[in-house]
Amino acid sequence: MISSILLAAAATVPATPVWSPTVGIIISASCFVVLLLSLASKAPKLGPQLPILPVSVAGFIGAMAFGHVIGIGIVLGLTNIGRL
C-alpha cells in the first residue's frame, strides 16, 4: 500500500532530463575533478594501488562515487533552472 504522503511527493517531483552526451560529459568531468582532488587527501595511496593512477582502489571508488553524486546534482540543478 502506497502512503498518501509518497503520492503527494511524487506529484511535485520535476521532470528529470533525458540522458544526452551533455549529461555524460558533465558527470564525467565532475568525476575527473573529484579524482584529482582525491590526490590531495591525507592517504591517497593507502591500500592496494591501481596500476595506472597514483591512487588506491578505495580512493578511486570513493572519488568516482562522490563525482557521480556531484555530477547528478549539477545536472539536476541546471535542469531545474532551465539551462540544460
Biopython code that builds the backbone (N, CA, C, O; Angstrom):
import numpy as np
from Bio.PDB.StructureBuilder import StructureBuilder

atoms = [
    (1, "MET", "N", (0.840, -1.174, 0.000)),
    (1, "MET", "CA", (0.000, 0.000, 0.000)),
    (1, "MET", "C", (0.889, 1.241, 0.000)),
    (1, "MET", "O", (1.795, 1.355, 0.825)),
    (2, "ILE", "N", (0.641, 2.144, -0.894)),
    (2, "ILE", "CA", (1.442, 3.352, -1.015)),
    (2, "ILE", "C", (0.836, 4.439, -0.132)),
    (2, "ILE", "O", (-0.371, 4.680, -0.146)),
    (3, "SER", "N", (1.699, 5.077, 0.625)),
    (3, "SER", "CA", (1.262, 6.127, 1.526)),
    (3, "SER", "C", (0.823, 7.359, 0.738)),
    (3, "SER", "O", (1.348, 7.638, -0.340)),
    (4, "SER", "N", (-0.133, 8.082, 1.280)),
    (4, "SER", "CA", (-0.602, 9.295, 0.601)),
    (4, "SER", "C", (0.480, 10.366, 0.581)),
    (4, "SER", "O", (0.479, 11.222, -0.304)),
    (5, "ILE", "N", (1.400, 10.336, 1.538)),
    (5, "ILE", "CA", (2.499, 11.298, 1.543)),
    (5, "ILE", "C", (3.416, 11.050, 0.347)),
    (5, "ILE", "O", (3.877, 11.997, -0.290)),
    (6, "LEU", "N", (3.683, 9.776, 0.042)),
    (6, "LEU", "CA", (4.510, 9.458, -1.113)),
    (6, "LEU", "C", (3.832, 9.860, -2.412)),
    (6, "LEU", "O", (4.495, 10.328, -3.338)),
    (7, "LEU", "N", (2.537, 9.685, -2.491)),
    (7, "LEU", "CA", (1.813, 10.091, -3.694)),
    (7, "LEU", "C", (1.848, 11.603, -3.861)),
    (7, "LEU", "O", (1.972, 12.098, -4.982)),
    (8, "ALA", "N", (1.742, 12.339, -2.768)),
    (8, "ALA", "CA", (1.804, 13.798, -2.839)),
    (8, "ALA", "C", (3.194, 14.255, -3.245)),
    (8, "ALA", "O", (3.334, 15.210, -4.009)),
    (9, "ALA", "N", (4.221, 13.583, -2.744)),
    (9, "ALA", "CA", (5.593, 13.948, -3.095)),
    (9, "ALA", "C", (5.886, 13.612, -4.554)),
    (9, "ALA", "O", (6.610, 14.351, -5.221)),
    (10, "ALA", "N", (5.346, 12.529, -5.049)),
    (10, "ALA", "CA", (5.595, 12.128, -6.436)),
    (10, "ALA", "C", (4.999, 13.126, -7.415)),
    (10, "ALA", "O", (5.508, 13.273, -8.526)),
    (11, "ALA", "N", (3.952, 13.802, -7.035)),
    (11, "ALA", "CA", (3.330, 14.770, -7.929)),
    (11, "ALA", "C", (4.159, 16.049, -8.038)),
    (11, "ALA", "O", (4.006, 16.794, -9.006)),
    (12, "THR", "N", (5.023, 16.315, -7.075)),
    (12, "THR", "CA", (5.785, 17.560, -7.086)),
    (12, "THR", "C", (7.208, 17.401, -7.599)),
    (12, "THR", "O", (7.952, 18.382, -7.632)),
    (13, "VAL", "N", (7.609, 16.209, -7.997)),
    (13, "VAL", "CA", (8.966, 15.984, -8.494)),
    (13, "VAL", "C", (9.070, 16.544, -9.911)),
    (13, "VAL", "O", (8.276, 16.178, -10.777)),
    (14, "PRO", "N", (10.046, 17.431, -10.160)),
    (14, "PRO", "CA", (10.178, 17.980, -11.509)),
    (14, "PRO", "C", (10.679, 16.919, -12.487)),
    (14, "PRO", "O", (11.241, 15.900, -12.087)),
    (15, "ALA", "N", (10.468, 17.175, -13.745)),
    (15, "ALA", "CA", (10.915, 16.240, -14.782)),
    (15, "ALA", "C", (12.438, 16.194, -14.809)),
    (15, "ALA", "O", (13.102, 17.230, -14.759)),
    (16, "THR", "N", (12.977, 15.001, -14.887)),
    (16, "THR", "CA", (14.422, 14.856, -14.977)),
    (16, "THR", "C", (14.831, 14.830, -16.444)),
    (16, "THR", "O", (14.040, 14.435, -17.300)),
    (17, "PRO", "N", (16.060, 15.249, -16.742)),
    (17, "PRO", "CA", (16.462, 15.311, -18.150)),
    (17, "PRO", "C", (16.685, 13.916, -18.732)),
    (17, "PRO", "O", (17.047, 12.974, -18.027)),
    (18, "VAL", "N", (16.461, 13.818, -20.010)),
    (18, "VAL", "CA", (16.773, 12.590, -20.734)),
    (18, "VAL", "C", (18.284, 12.541, -20.908)),
    (18, "VAL", "O", (18.922, 13.576, -21.102)),
    (19, "TRP", "N", (18.860, 11.338, -20.841)),
    (19, "TRP", "CA", (20.302, 11.237, -20.976)),
    (19, "TRP", "C", (20.723, 11.719, -22.346)),
    (19, "TRP", "O", (20.104, 11.386, -23.357)),
    (20, "SER", "N", (21.785, 12.510, -22.367)),
    (20, "SER", "CA", (22.366, 13.005, -23.612)),
    (20, "SER", "C", (23.880, 13.062, -23.428)),
    (20, "SER", "O", (24.368, 12.922, -22.306)),
    (21, "PRO", "N", (24.618, 13.263, -24.493)),
    (21, "PRO", "CA", (26.070, 13.383, -24.337)),
    (21, "PRO", "C", (26.473, 14.539, -23.415)),
    (21, "PRO", "O", (27.501, 14.459, -22.743)),
    (22, "THR", "N", (25.685, 15.598, -23.376)),
    (22, "THR", "CA", (25.987, 16.712, -22.478)),
    (22, "THR", "C", (25.923, 16.268, -21.021)),
    (22, "THR", "O", (26.783, 16.636, -20.221)),
    (23, "VAL", "N", (24.914, 15.484, -20.675)),
    (23, "VAL", "CA", (24.789, 14.964, -19.313)),
    (23, "VAL", "C", (25.977, 14.064, -18.994)),
    (23, "VAL", "O", (26.539, 14.152, -17.903)),
    (24, "GLY", "N", (26.362, 13.212, -19.918)),
    (24, "GLY", "CA", (27.505, 12.328, -19.713)),
    (24, "GLY", "C", (28.808, 13.094, -19.540)),
    (24, "GLY", "O", (29.648, 12.716, -18.723)),
    (25, "ILE", "N", (28.982, 14.163, -20.300)),
    (25, "ILE", "CA", (30.195, 14.976, -20.193)),
    (25, "ILE", "C", (30.251, 15.669, -18.838)),
    (25, "ILE", "O", (31.315, 15.731, -18.221)),
    (26, "ILE", "N", (29.131, 16.185, -18.370)),
    (26, "ILE", "CA", (29.097, 16.857, -17.068)),
    (26, "ILE", "C", (29.453, 15.887, -15.953)),
    (26, "ILE", "O", (30.258, 16.216, -15.082)),
    (27, "ILE", "N", (28.869, 14.703, -15.969)),
    (27, "ILE", "CA", (29.145, 13.723, -14.920)),
    (27, "ILE", "C", (30.585, 13.223, -15.023)),
    (27, "ILE", "O", (31.242, 13.055, -13.996)),
    (28, "SER", "N", (31.090, 12.981, -16.223)),
    (28, "SER", "CA", (32.471, 12.527, -16.387)),
    (28, "SER", "C", (33.468, 13.588, -15.934)),
    (28, "SER", "O", (34.468, 13.269, -15.291)),
    (29, "ALA", "N", (33.198, 14.845, -16.268)),
    (29, "ALA", "CA", (34.097, 15.922, -15.848)),
    (29, "ALA", "C", (34.107, 16.073, -14.335)),
    (29, "ALA", "O", (35.163, 16.304, -13.745)),
    (30, "SER", "N", (32.951, 15.946, -13.699)),
    (30, "SER", "CA", (32.915, 16.057, -12.245)),
    (30, "SER", "C", (33.637, 14.876, -11.590)),
    (30, "SER", "O", (34.283, 15.053, -10.558)),
    (31, "CYS", "N", (33.541, 13.684, -12.167)),
    (31, "CYS", "CA", (34.294, 12.535, -11.641)),
    (31, "CYS", "C", (35.790, 12.768, -11.770)),
    (31, "CYS", "O", (36.545, 12.450, -10.851)),
    (32, "PHE", "N", (36.231, 13.319, -12.897)),
    (32, "PHE", "CA", (37.650, 13.589, -13.101)),
    (32, "PHE", "C", (38.165, 14.627, -12.111)),
    (32, "PHE", "O", (39.254, 14.469, -11.557)),
    (33, "VAL", "N", (37.390, 15.687, -11.883)),
    (33, "VAL", "CA", (37.793, 16.731, -10.938)),
    (33, "VAL", "C", (37.886, 16.165, -9.525)),
    (33, "VAL", "O", (38.838, 16.460, -8.802)),
    (34, "VAL", "N", (36.911, 15.359, -9.126)),
    (34, "VAL", "CA", (36.942, 14.775, -7.784)),
    (34, "VAL", "C", (38.102, 13.799, -7.660)),
    (34, "VAL", "O", (38.709, 13.708, -6.593)),
    (35, "LEU", "N", (38.427, 13.069, -8.717)),
    (35, "LEU", "CA", (39.588, 12.178, -8.681)),
    (35, "LEU", "C", (40.874, 12.969, -8.480)),
    (35, "LEU", "O", (41.742, 12.552, -7.713)),
    (36, "LEU", "N", (41.007, 14.105, -9.159)),
    (36, "LEU", "CA", (42.183, 14.945, -8.961)),
    (36, "LEU", "C", (42.228, 15.499, -7.543)),
    (36, "LEU", "O", (43.299, 15.580, -6.943)),
    (37, "LEU", "N", (41.077, 15.880, -7.006)),
    (37, "LEU", "CA", (41.042, 16.394, -5.645)),
    (37, "LEU", "C", (41.333, 15.306, -4.617)),
    (37, "LEU", "O", (41.832, 15.597, -3.529)),
    (38, "SER", "N", (41.026, 14.063, -4.952)),
    (38, "SER", "CA", (41.298, 12.978, -4.002)),
    (38, "SER", "C", (42.793, 12.733, -3.835)),
    (38, "SER", "O", (43.211, 12.148, -2.836)),
    (39, "LEU", "N", (43.596, 13.165, -4.784)),
    (39, "LEU", "CA", (45.040, 13.019, -4.658)),
    (39, "LEU", "C", (45.591, 13.921, -3.559)),
    (39, "LEU", "O", (46.700, 13.698, -3.074)),
    (40, "ALA", "N", (44.834, 14.929, -3.166)),
    (40, "ALA", "CA", (45.268, 15.840, -2.116)),
    (40, "ALA", "C", (44.848, 15.348, -0.728)),
    (40, "ALA", "O", (45.063, 16.046, 0.263)),
    (41, "SER", "N", (44.254, 14.162, -0.648)),
    (41, "SER", "CA", (43.833, 13.646, 0.653)),
    (41, "SER", "C", (45.051, 13.212, 1.472)),
    (41, "SER", "O", (46.164, 13.138, 0.952)),
    (42, "LYS", "N", (44.830, 12.930, 2.751)),
    (42, "LYS", "CA", (45.929, 12.568, 3.640)),
    (42, "LYS", "C", (46.608, 11.265, 3.226)),
    (42, "LYS", "O", (47.834, 11.162, 3.278)),
    (43, "ALA", "N", (45.831, 10.285, 2.820)),
    (43, "ALA", "CA", (46.395, 8.976, 2.491)),
    (43, "ALA", "C", (45.820, 8.459, 1.170)),
    (43, "ALA", "O", (45.044, 7.504, 1.176)),
    (44, "PRO", "N", (46.187, 9.076, 0.030)),
    (44, "PRO", "CA", (45.627, 8.603, -1.236)),
    (44, "PRO", "C", (46.185, 7.249, -1.671)),
    (44, "PRO", "O", (45.600, 6.584, -2.526)),
    (45, "LYS", "N", (47.308, 6.840, -1.091)),
    (45, "LYS", "CA", (47.944, 5.586, -1.505)),
    (45, "LYS", "C", (47.844, 4.502, -0.448)),
    (45, "LYS", "O", (48.662, 3.582, -0.426)),
    (46, "LEU", "N", (46.855, 4.596, 0.426)),
    (46, "LEU", "CA", (46.677, 3.607, 1.476)),
    (46, "LEU", "C", (45.863, 2.441, 0.929)),
    (46, "LEU", "O", (44.719, 2.642, 0.521)),
    (47, "GLY", "N", (46.406, 1.249, 0.905)),
    (47, "GLY", "CA", (45.732, 0.068, 0.392)),
    (47, "GLY", "C", (46.287, -0.335, -0.956)),
    (47, "GLY", "O", (47.312, 0.191, -1.390)),
    (48, "PRO", "N", (45.611, -1.279, -1.634)),
    (48, "PRO", "CA", (46.082, -1.744, -2.942)),
    (48, "PRO", "C", (46.076, -0.606, -3.966)),
    (48, "PRO", "O", (45.137, 0.188, -4.025)),
    (49, "GLN", "N", (47.124, -0.544, -4.757)),
    (49, "GLN", "CA", (47.280, 0.538, -5.728)),
    (49, "GLN", "C", (46.717, 0.159, -7.090)),
    (49, "GLN", "O", (46.699, -1.014, -7.463)),
    (50, "LEU", "N", (46.262, 1.158, -7.824)),
    (50, "LEU", "CA", (45.891, 0.963, -9.220)),
    (50, "LEU", "C", (47.159, 1.010, -10.063)),
    (50, "LEU", "O", (48.075, 1.766, -9.736)),
    (51, "PRO", "N", (47.242, 0.231, -11.132)),
    (51, "PRO", "CA", (48.482, 0.199, -11.908)),
    (51, "PRO", "C", (48.750, 1.474, -12.702)),
    (51, "PRO", "O", (49.905, 1.754, -13.021)),
    (52, "ILE", "N", (47.730, 2.248, -13.028)),
    (52, "ILE", "CA", (47.917, 3.426, -13.880)),
    (52, "ILE", "C", (47.922, 4.717, -13.073)),
    (52, "ILE", "O", (48.773, 5.580, -13.290)),
    (53, "LEU", "N", (46.981, 4.859, -12.145)),
    (53, "LEU", "CA", (46.817, 6.101, -11.393)),
    (53, "LEU", "C", (47.539, 6.035, -10.051)),
    (53, "LEU", "O", (47.661, 4.960, -9.463)),
    (54, "PRO", "N", (48.017, 7.174, -9.566)),
    (54, "PRO", "CA", (48.690, 7.185, -8.254)),
    (54, "PRO", "C", (47.694, 7.285, -7.100)),
    (54, "PRO", "O", (47.833, 8.142, -6.228)),
    (55, "VAL", "N", (46.700, 6.415, -7.098)),
    (55, "VAL", "CA", (45.670, 6.418, -6.063)),
    (55, "VAL", "C", (45.300, 4.968, -5.763)),
    (55, "VAL", "O", (45.450, 4.090, -6.613)),
    (56, "SER", "N", (44.819, 4.727, -4.555)),
    (56, "SER", "CA", (44.448, 3.364, -4.187)),
    (56, "SER", "C", (43.089, 3.000, -4.775)),
    (56, "SER", "O", (42.358, 3.859, -5.268)),
    (57, "VAL", "N", (42.769, 1.723, -4.715)),
    (57, "VAL", "CA", (41.482, 1.248, -5.229)),
    (57, "VAL", "C", (40.337, 1.892, -4.448)),
    (57, "VAL", "O", (39.352, 2.342, -5.032)),
    (58, "ALA", "N", (40.479, 1.931, -3.123)),
    (58, "ALA", "CA", (39.419, 2.530, -2.300)),
    (58, "ALA", "C", (39.263, 4.017, -2.590)),
    (58, "ALA", "O", (38.142, 4.523, -2.639)),
    (59, "GLY", "N", (40.375, 4.719, -2.783)),
    (59, "GLY", "CA", (40.305, 6.140, -3.114)),
    (59, "GLY", "C", (39.653, 6.370, -4.467)),
    (59, "GLY", "O", (38.895, 7.325, -4.639)),
    (60, "PHE", "N", (39.945, 5.495, -5.432)),
    (60, "PHE", "CA", (39.357, 5.615, -6.763)),
    (60, "PHE", "C", (37.846, 5.379, -6.720)),
    (60, "PHE", "O", (37.078, 6.135, -7.314)),
    (61, "ILE", "N", (37.427, 4.333, -6.019)),
    (61, "ILE", "CA", (35.988, 4.036, -5.932)),
    (61, "ILE", "C", (35.261, 5.159, -5.207)),
    (61, "ILE", "O", (34.175, 5.570, -5.616)),
    (62, "GLY", "N", (35.864, 5.656, -4.127)),
    (62, "GLY", "CA", (35.250, 6.760, -3.398)),
    (62, "GLY", "C", (35.149, 8.016, -4.237)),
    (62, "GLY", "O", (34.131, 8.708, -4.202)),
    (63, "ALA", "N", (36.199, 8.321, -4.996)),
    (63, "ALA", "CA", (36.184, 9.513, -5.842)),
    (63, "ALA", "C", (35.146, 9.389, -6.949)),
    (63, "ALA", "O", (34.454, 10.360, -7.254)),
    (64, "MET", "N", (35.027, 8.221, -7.551)),
    (64, "MET", "CA", (34.040, 8.046, -8.610)),
    (64, "MET", "C", (32.613, 8.142, -8.070)),
    (64, "MET", "O", (31.741, 8.733, -8.708)),
    (65, "ALA", "N", (32.380, 7.564, -6.903)),
    (65, "ALA", "CA", (31.038, 7.640, -6.312)),
    (65, "ALA", "C", (30.687, 9.084, -5.979)),
    (65, "ALA", "O", (29.590, 9.546, -6.290)),
    (66, "PHE", "N", (31.622, 9.800, -5.343)),
    (66, "PHE", "CA", (31.357, 11.190, -4.987)),
    (66, "PHE", "C", (31.237, 12.052, -6.240)),
    (66, "PHE", "O", (30.426, 12.978, -6.267)),
    (67, "GLY", "N", (32.021, 11.771, -7.271)),
    (67, "GLY", "CA", (31.927, 12.514, -8.534)),
    (67, "GLY", "C", (30.576, 12.342, -9.197)),
    (67, "GLY", "O", (30.032, 13.295, -9.754)),
    (68, "HIS", "N", (30.024, 11.128, -9.143)),
    (68, "HIS", "CA", (28.694, 10.913, -9.698)),
    (68, "HIS", "C", (27.636, 11.676, -8.912)),
    (68, "HIS", "O", (26.714, 12.244, -9.498)),
    (69, "VAL", "N", (27.763, 11.692, -7.594)),
    (69, "VAL", "CA", (26.797, 12.438, -6.776)),
    (69, "VAL", "C", (26.860, 13.925, -7.123)),
    (69, "VAL", "O", (25.822, 14.563, -7.296)),
    (70, "ILE", "N", (28.056, 14.475, -7.225)),
    (70, "ILE", "CA", (28.219, 15.891, -7.576)),
    (70, "ILE", "C", (27.703, 16.148, -9.002)),
    (70, "ILE", "O", (27.005, 17.133, -9.244)),
    (71, "GLY", "N", (28.047, 15.266, -9.930)),
    (71, "GLY", "CA", (27.595, 15.435, -11.317)),
    (71, "GLY", "C", (26.088, 15.382, -11.459)),
    (71, "GLY", "O", (25.504, 16.165, -12.208)),
    (72, "ILE", "N", (25.455, 14.465, -10.747)),
    (72, "ILE", "CA", (23.996, 14.375, -10.805)),
    (72, "ILE", "C", (23.376, 15.624, -10.200)),
    (72, "ILE", "O", (22.369, 16.126, -10.700)),
    (73, "GLY", "N", (23.971, 16.126, -9.130)),
    (73, "GLY", "CA", (23.480, 17.380, -8.543)),
    (73, "GLY", "C", (23.599, 18.544, -9.509)),
    (73, "GLY", "O", (22.697, 19.377, -9.593)),
    (74, "ILE", "N", (24.701, 18.608, -10.239)),
    (74, "ILE", "CA", (24.885, 19.672, -11.224)),
    (74, "ILE", "C", (23.861, 19.548, -12.342)),
    (74, "ILE", "O", (23.254, 20.541, -12.743)),
    (75, "VAL", "N", (23.666, 18.332, -12.848)),
    (75, "VAL", "CA", (22.710, 18.122, -13.941)),
    (75, "VAL", "C", (21.292, 18.477, -13.494)),
    (75, "VAL", "O", (20.577, 19.174, -14.214)),
    (76, "LEU", "N", (20.882, 18.012, -12.328)),
    (76, "LEU", "CA", (19.543, 18.323, -11.855)),
    (76, "LEU", "C", (19.375, 19.816, -11.546)),
    (76, "LEU", "O", (18.308, 20.386, -11.775)),
    (77, "GLY", "N", (20.432, 20.439, -11.028)),
    (77, "GLY", "CA", (20.368, 21.879, -10.772)),
    (77, "GLY", "C", (20.255, 22.670, -12.064)),
    (77, "GLY", "O", (19.450, 23.597, -12.155)),
    (78, "LEU", "N", (21.053, 22.316, -13.060)),
    (78, "LEU", "CA", (20.964, 23.010, -14.347)),
    (78, "LEU", "C", (19.620, 22.786, -15.028)),
    (78, "LEU", "O", (19.092, 23.684, -15.684)),
    (79, "THR", "N", (19.072, 21.591, -14.871)),
    (79, "THR", "CA", (17.756, 21.316, -15.443)),
    (79, "THR", "C", (16.683, 22.141, -14.728)),
    (79, "THR", "O", (15.763, 22.660, -15.361)),
    (80, "ASN", "N", (16.810, 22.253, -13.421)),
    (80, "ASN", "CA", (15.816, 22.976, -12.635)),
    (80, "ASN", "C", (15.788, 24.466, -12.990)),
    (80, "ASN", "O", (14.721, 25.079, -12.970)),
    (81, "ILE", "N", (16.945, 25.056, -13.316)),
    (81, "ILE", "CA", (16.949, 26.473, -13.672)),
    (81, "ILE", "C", (16.771, 26.691, -15.168)),
    (81, "ILE", "O", (16.763, 27.832, -15.630)),
    (82, "GLY", "N", (16.629, 25.612, -15.926)),
    (82, "GLY", "CA", (16.334, 25.726, -17.344)),
    (82, "GLY", "C", (17.542, 25.892, -18.239)),
    (82, "GLY", "O", (17.386, 26.320, -19.382)),
    (83, "ARG", "N", (18.736, 25.577, -17.776)),
    (83, "ARG", "CA", (19.935, 25.728, -18.586)),
    (83, "ARG", "C", (20.322, 24.469, -19.349)),
    (83, "ARG", "O", (21.177, 24.512, -20.234)),
    (84, "LEU", "N", (19.695, 23.351, -19.007)),
    (84, "LEU", "CA", (20.069, 22.096, -19.657)),
    (84, "LEU", "C", (18.860, 21.464, -20.280)),
    (84, "LEU", "O", (18.963, 20.393, -20.879)),
]
sb = StructureBuilder()
sb.init_structure("model")
sb.init_model(0)
sb.init_chain("A")
sb.init_seg("    ")
for serial, (resi, resn, name, xyz) in enumerate(atoms, 1):
    if name == "N":
        sb.init_residue(resn, " ", resi, " ")
    sb.init_atom(name, np.array(xyz, "f"), 0.0, 1.0, " ", f" {name:<3s}", serial, name[0])
structure = sb.get_structure()
